[in-house]
Amino acid sequence: MGSATIFFWLQLANVSKSYRTALIIAGIVTCITTYRNFGYYNSWVEAFKVVTNDGGDYTVTLTGTPFLYEYRDRGDWMLTLPLLLIELILVMKLPHEETVSLCWKLGMASVLMVALGHFLEIQDDLPVLWIWWFLAMIPFCYVVRTLVVGLNEATSKQPTPAAASLVSAARYVTVVSWLAYPFVGLAWQAMGSVGLASPTALMYEQIGYSLVDVWAKAFFGVLIWAIASEKSAVEESGRLLPH
């Protein structure tokens, strides 16, 4: 994540001014996640004690200090998920009014989804958990529908087939990653509600979230850079008049 931040910001001079804001935001997203990941690591180390006898099997015990995994959504996703959507809209270079409208709608929908998802994270009662999951899926489905259907026309109007292909890829990378987040969280909560939660289950949940973060933020940011580079090259060649 940290390497991705450095890469995105070093590439600012290589893209047109119109796309630099999108690339700056891509770097901010990975920078936020890098900072938060250090916090998760330190919290994890404090929460579990690992002991091995003469290089044999490891024994993991709780130290009594809680692992603050619940702050992942509030401290990270509340900021990064809206920014991910905004950077995609900005790099598409839509008409100004449409850009502003989509940024607000998608940004607010993602914030609402994360806020509702917080109440899902703190539930121990399985029926109540499903209620909050269903409510969080309403803004989630709005965002996914917009990405899959609502941006089709705008994607087809990109200046080159390569740019259109990259924008399409970025849209679907976002959809796939968004589909992964709620189901990873739901699986963990469901295990906890039936007494299956454990340090091992928690470990797998955090591994799952971390892999999705790399896909949704670092790899997605590379696609944003590729779109900006392609469209900048087209504009500089004179084949496209800037808006």
N, C-alpha and C positions, 0 to 999 in steps of 0.2 A: 504494500500500500504506500509506504513512504517513497519507494523508488518510483512508483507511478506518479506521485505528486511532483517529484523533481522533473520527471520526463515531461509531463504536461506543461509545466511552467517554463521549461527551457524551450519548448516548441512555440511559444507565443510569438516570437519574432518571425516565425516561418509561415504564419497564416495571416490572412487579411484581417484588418481591423474589425470587420463585421463579425468575425467568429471568435475573437479573443475572449469575450465575456464567457462564452460557452466553455472554452478551454480553461479559463480561470476557475470556473465553478467545478469543472471536473477535478481539478487539483485540490480545491477546497474540500470536496467530498472525500477523497482518499486521505487527505490530511486529517480531517476530523476522525475518520475511522482508525487511522494509525494511532492517534492520541488516545482514543477510547480503548484500543486493543492493549496498550500498555497498562491501562487501568484494570482491564479484565485479567491480564496476566498476574499483576500484583495481588489482586483480590483472590485469584485462584490459589496462588502460593500460600497466602495467609489462611485460606479456608481448609486446606487439606495437608496432612502430614504423611509423607511417604517414607517408609522404613524398609530396609532390606538387610537380611542377615547373611553376612559373608558372601555377597553377590548372588544370593538365592532369590526366591520369590519376593515380590514387593507386597507390602501391606499398606493400604491406604486407610487412614482414619480421619474423622472430622476434628478440627481444632476448636470448634465452637465459634469461630469468626465466620459470619455468613459470606457466601460468595454472592456478590452483587450483580448477578446476571440479569436481574429484572430491569436494570438501568440501561441495557442495550437499546431497547426500543425508545425510551424517553430521551436518553442522552445522545444517541446516535441517529436512529431512524427518524426521529421527529425533525431533524435538520437535513439529513442526507437524502431521504426519499423524495421530498419535494424538489430539492436541488437537482436530483437526477432527471426528473421529468422536465424541469425548466431548461436544463442544458440541452436536452434533445430538441425542445421547441425552438430555442434560440439558434441552434446550428442549422435548423431547417430553413431559416430566414423567410418566414411567412410574412404577409402584410402586417403592419404594426398593430392594428386593432385586433386581429386574430391572434397574434402572438401574446398580447397582454391578456386577452380573454382566456386563452388556453392555459397560460402560466398560472393565473389565479384559480381557475376551476380545478385543474389537475393538482396544483399545490395544496389547496384547501382540502380536496378529497383525500389526498395522501395523509395529511395531518389528522383528519378525522378518523381515518382507518387506524393509524397508530394509537390515537387516544383511546379508541374503543378496544383496540387490542391489548392495551394496558390492563383493562378490567378483566379481560380473558386470562391474562398471565397470573393474576392474583386469586383466581377462583380455585376452590377445592371441591366444590359441588359440581358433579358432571352435568346435570341438567342446566344449571345456571351458566356453566362454561359454554355450552352449546348456544345458549341465547346470545351471549356476548360475541361469540364467533360469527353467528348469523348476522348480527348488526354490523360487525366490522367488515363483513363481506359485501355489504351494500356499496360503500364508497370504493372498495376494492374492485368490484365488478364494473363500476362506472369508469375507473381508470383503464382497466383492461380493455373494455369495449372501445374506448376512445383510441387507444393505441392500435388495436387490431382493425377497427372499422373506420373510426372517425378521421384518421390521418391518411387514409388510402389515396384520396385525391391529391392532397398536398405532396405526398411521396412521389406520385406520378409526374408532378410538375418540377422535380429537381432537374438541374441543368444538363446532367449527363446520365446515361444508364448506370455508370459506376456509382455516382452519387446516390441515385435512387436505390440501388441495391444495398449500399451501405446504410442508408436511412432505414430501409426495411429491416435489415439485420439488427440494427440498434433497437428498433421497436420490439422485435420478437425476443431479443436478449432480455429486455426489460420485462416482458410478459412472463417468460420462463422463470426468471428470478423472483418475480412477485408471486408466482404460483408456489414456489418453494418455501418462502418465508412463513405463510400461515400454516402450512401443513407440518413443517418442522416444529413450530411452536405448539400446534394442536396435539401432535404425537406425544410431546413431553408432558403437557398438561394432562392428557388422558392417562398416561402411565402413572402420574402422581395421584390421580383421583382413584385409581384402583390398587394403590399401594406398591407399584412397581418402580417408582422413582428411586434412584440411587446415585452415588457419585459416578458410576460407570455410565448410567443413562444420561446424566447431566453432561458428562464428557462428550458423548456422541452428539448431544444437542448442540454444544458449542462448536464442535468440529463441523457439523452441518451448516450452522450459521456462518462460520468463517469461510467455508468453501463458497457459499452463495454470495457472501460479501465480495470475494475476489471476482467472481463472475459478474455480479451486478454493478460493481463500482470500478475496479481496475480495468477489466476487459471492456466493459461498456465505455469507459473513458477513452480507451484506445480507439474504439469505433468513432467516437465523437471527434477525436483528433484526425482520423482518416477522412471523415466527411469534410471537416474544415480544410484539410490539405487539398483534397480533390476540388472542392468548390473554389478555393483560393487560386489554384492553378488555372482553372477555367476562366475566372474573372481577370486574372493578370494576363492571360493570353489574348484577351479582347474578344473572346467568343461569347461572353455574357456581359451585358450591361448591368452594373450594380443597381440595386433598387434605390 
